[in-house]
Amino acid sequence: MRFRSILFFFYGVFSASNLRAATLTVNITDQNSNLIENAVVYIKSVNGQSLPSTPKNIEVDQIDEMFVPHVNAITIGSQVSFPNSDHIRHHVYSFSEAMTFEIPLYIGIPAAPIRFDHIGLVTLGCNIHDHMLGYILVVDTPLIAQVTAGIGRFEVVPGGELALEIWHPLLAGDEVLKQSLTVTAEENAVLHLQIELRPERMVRRAPRRNGNRY
């Protein structure tokens, strides 16, 4: 994934004391000042040191021929289950560099979850329904915030120099935005970011003949 820096505005008054951790809220808009969805913000390191992360198990469901949630962020070593809540069969796959796998046509819950052991972006698809698209971003830090209605929040942030990275599926290519900032603990902080997104291209659902469904 490529990296580039972005301009940011940082608001908040911080105590000189480092006795407690801070809360960091990240507000993100696009180039037209619209609140965005599906961004992932994560703190790569604090004072140049990486942070130990614990794998967590999650689910990516398939509902109304969509991956739900559309975007997920997980720590390395996590396992993902792919239940199919539709009444039609799906064939889930990824040919991404970070993870390659296939779950052949099925309904319900597949036999076993998939373990994600490499960092990077994993793009999900269905071999039957080309319009289905989802993303799993695998990172090696426990400090992850997913953005909803333009807001991502870290409830506990250690004071110090934070290496912050931001990803969104509509950023050019596999680009990750990278920014560092220094905070001290105790006070809450708000970070305002504006990022440039490319137009979204929606893949049309194929028509079904005679109402037949896979």
C-alpha positions as CSV (number, residue, x, y, z in Angstrom):
1,M,0.0,0.0,0.0
2,R,1.2,3.5,-0.9
3,F,1.5,6.3,1.6
4,R,1.2,10.1,1.5
5,S,0.7,12.8,4.0
6,I,-2.4,14.9,4.4
7,L,-3.1,18.2,6.0
8,F,-4.9,18.1,9.3
9,F,-6.3,20.4,12.0
10,F,-5.8,19.5,15.6
11,Y,-8.0,20.9,18.3
12,G,-7.9,20.4,22.1
13,V,-6.0,21.6,25.1
14,F,-3.8,19.0,26.8
15,S,-2.5,18.8,30.3
16,A,1.2,18.6,30.8
17,S,0.6,15.5,33.0
18,N,1.0,12.1,31.5
19,L,-0.7,10.2,34.2
20,R,-3.7,9.1,32.3
21,A,-4.6,8.3,28.7
22,A,-6.6,10.6,26.4
23,T,-9.6,10.2,24.3
24,L,-9.1,11.0,20.6
25,T,-12.0,11.7,18.3
26,V,-11.4,11.9,14.5
27,N,-13.8,13.8,12.3
28,I,-13.3,13.1,8.6
29,T,-14.9,14.8,5.5
30,D,-14.4,14.5,1.8
31,Q,-13.1,17.2,-0.5
32,N,-16.7,18.6,-0.7
33,S,-17.0,18.8,3.1
34,N,-19.4,15.8,3.3
35,L,-19.2,13.4,6.2
36,I,-17.9,10.1,5.0
37,E,-18.6,6.4,5.9
38,N,-16.4,3.3,5.8
39,A,-13.0,4.9,6.6
40,V,-10.6,3.2,8.9
41,V,-8.3,5.1,11.2
42,Y,-5.6,3.3,13.2
43,I,-2.6,4.3,15.3
44,K,0.4,2.4,14.0
45,S,2.8,3.3,16.8
46,V,3.2,5.4,19.9
47,N,6.6,7.1,20.4
48,G,7.9,4.9,17.6
49,Q,7.0,1.7,19.4
50,S,4.5,-0.8,18.0
51,L,1.7,-2.0,20.3
52,P,0.9,-5.6,21.0
53,S,-2.5,-6.6,19.5
54,T,-4.9,-9.4,20.4
55,P,-6.7,-11.3,17.6
56,K,-10.5,-11.0,17.7
57,N,-13.1,-13.1,15.9
58,I,-15.7,-11.3,13.8
59,E,-18.5,-12.0,11.3
60,V,-19.0,-10.7,7.8
61,D,-22.6,-11.6,6.9
62,Q,-24.2,-11.7,3.4
63,I,-27.6,-9.9,3.4
64,D,-29.6,-8.9,0.4
65,E,-26.6,-9.7,-1.8
66,M,-24.2,-7.4,0.1
67,F,-21.3,-8.0,2.5
68,V,-22.4,-6.6,5.9
69,P,-20.5,-4.7,7.2
70,H,-19.1,-3.4,3.9
71,V,-15.7,-2.5,5.5
72,N,-14.1,-4.2,8.5
73,A,-10.7,-3.6,10.2
74,I,-9.2,-6.4,12.2
75,T,-5.9,-7.2,14.0
76,I,-3.5,-9.7,12.5
77,G,-4.3,-13.3,13.5
78,S,-8.1,-12.7,13.8
79,Q,-10.6,-15.1,12.4
80,V,-13.5,-14.1,10.3
81,S,-16.7,-16.2,9.8
82,F,-18.8,-15.6,6.7
83,P,-22.4,-16.6,7.4
84,N,-24.8,-16.4,4.5
85,S,-28.2,-15.0,5.7
86,D,-29.6,-14.8,2.2
87,H,-31.9,-17.5,0.8
88,I,-29.6,-18.0,-2.2
89,R,-26.1,-19.4,-2.4
90,H,-22.9,-17.4,-2.5
91,H,-19.4,-18.2,-3.4
92,V,-17.1,-16.0,-1.3
93,Y,-13.5,-15.5,-2.4
94,S,-10.5,-13.2,-2.4
95,F,-7.5,-13.1,-4.6
96,S,-5.8,-10.3,-2.6
97,E,-2.1,-10.4,-2.0
98,A,-2.6,-10.3,1.8
99,M,-5.1,-13.2,1.7
100,T,-6.3,-15.7,-0.9
101,F,-9.2,-18.0,-0.1
102,E,-12.4,-19.5,-1.4
103,I,-15.6,-20.7,0.2
104,P,-17.6,-22.6,-2.5
105,L,-21.3,-22.2,-3.0
106,Y,-23.2,-22.4,0.3
107,I,-26.2,-21.1,2.4
108,G,-26.0,-20.7,6.1
109,I,-22.8,-21.0,8.1
110,P,-19.6,-22.4,6.5
111,A,-17.7,-25.1,8.3
112,A,-14.9,-23.0,9.7
113,P,-13.9,-19.3,10.0
114,I,-10.9,-18.0,8.0
115,R,-7.8,-16.9,9.8
116,F,-6.1,-13.7,8.6
117,D,-2.3,-14.0,9.3
118,H,-0.9,-11.2,7.0
119,I,-1.4,-7.4,7.2
120,G,-2.8,-5.6,4.3
121,L,-6.1,-5.1,2.4
122,V,-8.3,-8.1,1.5
123,T,-11.0,-7.4,-1.1
124,L,-14.0,-9.7,-0.9
125,G,-16.1,-10.9,-3.8
126,C,-18.8,-13.4,-4.8
127,N,-18.0,-15.6,-7.8
128,I,-21.8,-15.7,-8.6
129,H,-22.8,-12.1,-7.9
130,D,-20.3,-9.6,-9.4
131,H,-21.9,-6.6,-7.7
132,M,-21.0,-8.0,-4.2
133,L,-17.9,-6.2,-2.9
134,G,-16.4,-6.0,0.6
135,Y,-13.2,-5.1,2.4
136,I,-11.2,-6.4,5.3
137,L,-8.2,-4.3,6.4
138,V,-5.7,-6.3,8.5
139,V,-3.4,-4.3,10.7
140,D,-0.9,-5.0,13.5
141,T,-2.2,-2.6,16.1
142,P,-5.0,-2.8,18.6
143,L,-5.8,1.0,18.2
144,I,-8.4,0.9,15.5
145,A,-11.4,3.3,14.9
146,Q,-13.9,2.7,12.1
147,V,-15.6,5.9,10.9
148,T,-19.4,6.2,10.9
149,A,-21.1,9.5,9.9
150,G,-17.7,11.1,9.7
151,I,-16.7,10.2,13.2
152,G,-14.2,7.7,14.5
153,R,-13.3,7.5,18.2
154,F,-10.4,6.1,20.3
155,E,-11.6,5.8,23.8
156,V,-8.0,5.2,25.2
157,V,-5.0,6.8,23.6
158,P,-1.5,6.8,25.3
159,G,0.1,10.2,25.4
160,G,3.1,10.7,23.1
161,E,3.9,10.9,19.4
162,L,1.2,9.0,17.4
163,A,1.7,7.6,14.0
164,L,-1.8,7.7,12.5
165,E,-2.9,6.0,9.2
166,I,-6.2,6.4,7.4
167,W,-7.7,4.1,4.7
168,H,-10.9,4.3,2.7
169,P,-12.0,2.1,-0.2
170,L,-12.4,5.2,-2.5
171,L,-8.9,6.4,-2.0
172,A,-6.8,6.0,-5.2
173,G,-5.4,2.5,-5.6
174,D,-4.3,0.9,-2.3
175,E,-3.2,4.2,-0.9
176,V,-3.0,4.8,2.9
177,L,-2.8,8.3,4.2
178,K,-0.2,8.8,6.9
179,Q,0.1,11.5,9.5
180,S,1.9,11.9,12.8
181,L,0.9,14.1,15.8
182,T,1.9,14.5,19.3
183,V,-0.5,14.5,22.2
184,T,-0.2,14.6,25.9
185,A,-2.6,12.7,28.2
186,E,-5.5,13.6,30.4
187,E,-7.5,15.9,28.1
188,N,-9.9,14.8,25.3
189,A,-8.8,15.7,21.8
190,V,-10.5,16.2,18.4
191,L,-8.7,15.7,15.1
192,H,-10.3,17.1,11.9
193,L,-9.3,15.6,8.6
194,Q,-10.3,16.2,5.0
195,I,-9.5,13.6,2.4
196,E,-10.0,13.4,-1.3
197,L,-12.1,10.5,-2.6
198,R,-12.7,9.3,-6.1
199,P,-16.2,8.8,-7.4
200,E,-17.8,5.5,-6.5
201,R,-18.6,3.2,-9.4
202,M,-21.4,0.8,-8.5
203,V,-21.6,-2.5,-10.3
204,R,-25.1,-3.3,-11.4
205,R,-26.9,-6.4,-10.3
206,A,-27.4,-8.8,-13.1
207,P,-31.1,-9.5,-14.0
208,R,-32.5,-12.9,-13.0
209,R,-34.3,-14.8,-15.7
210,N,-37.7,-16.2,-14.7
211,G,-37.0,-15.4,-11.1
212,N,-34.4,-18.2,-10.8
213,R,-31.9,-17.6,-8.1
214,Y,-28.7,-19.3,-7.2
